[in-house]
Amino acid sequence: MQSSVPPFSELLANTRKSAVHLEMRDDYGANPRLEAWQRGERINWDDRETWWQPFHQVIADAVSRGVVIRRARIVSEPVSEYIRWEHYATHSNVVAGEDVRWLPRSQAAGILVPVNDFWLFDGKLLRIHHFAGDGSHVRDELSENSMELEHCAAAFEDIWQRAVPHDQFSV
């Protein structure tokens, strides 16, 4: 099935001020980088060519244009193996220019959160992610519904205020 949702790179290229990303799953399925980490392979952070991906460049380009990019993750504790790997690999997001924070799920009580992960671009366009139970990505959809935009923006800000900066969060 062909997706009518533009690629992330295009959505971010059209962003002028801010992009926020909320992640709430403890597992997003298998991927080669996770599997390498599980085998004990570690990234040589000094050799950027070995780990820098097109996604990182898209982020870096947006940040260089003045776009503020924030990512918040709500995680269960103790954290899953996937989250331990994700915390390790987040160094690349930070180097690209993202500000990343982590919120233990136990500290999220009272925050009304959407049921799906999302990206919110300039507070005007919502890219909603849909996942299967095993963590695999199913599809994305876009929304400009003002109620959804307001709800997701408010939830993100509430989470952001409680969350711990990446360099202070231990797994």
C-alpha positions in Angstrom: 0.0 0.0 0.0 1.4 3.4 -1.0 1.7 6.0 1.7 0.4 9.5 1.1 2.5 10.8 4.0 5.6 12.7 2.8 8.9 11.5 4.0 10.2 12.8 7.3 13.0 14.7 5.5 10.4 16.6 3.5 8.3 17.4 6.5 11.3 18.7 8.5 12.6 20.6 5.5 9.3 22.6 5.6 9.6 23.3 9.3 10.6 26.8 10.3 10.7 26.9 14.1 10.2 23.7 16.0 9.8 19.9 15.8 8.9 17.8 18.8 8.9 14.0 18.9 7.2 11.9 21.6 8.1 8.2 21.9 6.3 6.0 24.4 7.0 2.4 23.5 9.5 0.2 25.3 10.3 -1.8 22.2 10.2 -0.8 18.5 11.1 -4.2 17.0 14.4 -5.6 15.8 16.8 -3.7 13.6 20.4 -4.3 12.5 22.0 -1.7 14.8 20.2 -3.2 17.8 21.3 -6.7 16.9 24.9 -5.5 16.5 24.7 -4.0 20.0 23.2 -7.2 21.4 26.2 -9.0 20.0 28.5 -6.7 21.9 29.5 -4.4 19.1 29.9 -0.8 20.1 30.0 2.3 18.0 33.2 4.2 17.6 31.9 7.7 18.3 35.2 9.2 17.1 34.6 7.7 13.6 31.5 9.6 12.5 31.5 8.1 9.0 30.6 4.7 10.5 27.5 5.8 12.3 26.3 9.1 10.8 23.1 8.3 8.8 21.0 10.5 6.4 18.5 11.0 9.2 21.2 12.7 11.3 22.1 15.0 8.4 18.4 16.0 8.0 18.3 16.9 11.8 21.6 18.8 11.6 20.4 20.7 8.5 17.2 21.8 10.3 19.0 22.8 13.4 21.4 24.9 11.3 18.4 26.7 9.9 17.3 27.5 13.5 14.7 24.8 14.0 14.6 23.6 17.6 14.2 19.8 17.8 13.2 18.1 21.0 12.6 14.5 21.6 10.9 13.1 24.8 10.7 9.4 25.7 8.5 7.9 28.3 10.0 4.6 29.5 9.1 1.8 31.9 11.6 1.0 34.7 13.5 -1.1 34.8 14.1 -0.3 31.2 13.9 -2.8 28.5 16.9 -4.0 26.6 15.7 -2.0 23.6 15.6 1.2 25.7 19.1 0.4 27.1 20.3 0.3 23.5 18.3 3.3 22.5 19.8 5.3 25.4 23.3 4.3 24.2 22.6 5.2 20.5 21.0 8.5 21.5 24.4 10.1 21.4 24.0 10.3 17.7 20.7 12.3 18.0 22.4 14.7 20.4 25.4 15.2 18.1 23.0 15.9 15.3 21.4 18.7 17.4 18.4 17.2 19.1 17.6 17.9 22.7 16.5 14.6 24.2 14.8 13.9 27.6 13.6 10.8 29.3 10.6 10.4 31.6 10.1 7.3 33.7 6.6 6.1 33.2 6.1 6.1 37.0 6.5 9.9 36.9 4.0 10.4 34.1 0.9 9.9 36.3 -1.6 12.7 35.8 -0.3 13.6 32.3 -2.9 13.0 29.6 -0.9 11.5 26.8 -1.9 10.5 23.3 -2.0 6.8 22.6 0.4 7.1 19.6 4.0 8.3 19.2 4.1 11.5 17.1 6.1 14.3 15.5 4.7 17.8 15.7 6.0 20.3 13.2 5.8 24.0 14.1 2.7 23.2 16.2 0.7 23.0 12.9 1.2 19.5 11.5 1.1 16.2 13.3 2.7 13.0 12.0 1.1 10.2 14.0 2.9 6.8 14.1 1.0 3.5 14.3 2.8 0.4 15.5 1.9 -3.3 15.8 2.0 -5.1 19.1 5.5 -6.4 18.3 6.8 -2.9 17.9 7.0 -3.0 14.1 6.0 0.2 12.3 2.6 -0.2 10.6 1.9 3.3 9.1 1.9 7.0 9.6 -0.8 9.5 9.2 -0.9 13.3 9.1 -3.3 15.5 11.0 -4.0 19.2 11.1 -7.0 18.8 13.4 -6.7 21.7 15.9 -7.9 19.6 18.9 -5.3 16.9 18.2 -2.6 19.5 17.7 -3.4 21.3 20.9 -3.6 18.0 22.9 -0.3 16.7 21.6 1.5 20.0 22.1 0.2 20.3 25.7 1.1 16.6 26.5 4.6 17.1 25.1 5.2 20.2 27.1 3.9 18.5 30.3 6.2 15.5 29.7 9.1 17.8 28.8 8.9 19.7 32.1 9.1 16.5 34.1 11.6 14.6 32.0 15.3 14.2 32.7 17.9 15.5 30.2 19.7 12.7 28.3 23.1 13.2 29.9 21.5 13.0 33.4 19.3 9.9 32.8 20.8 6.6 33.7 19.7 3.2 32.4 
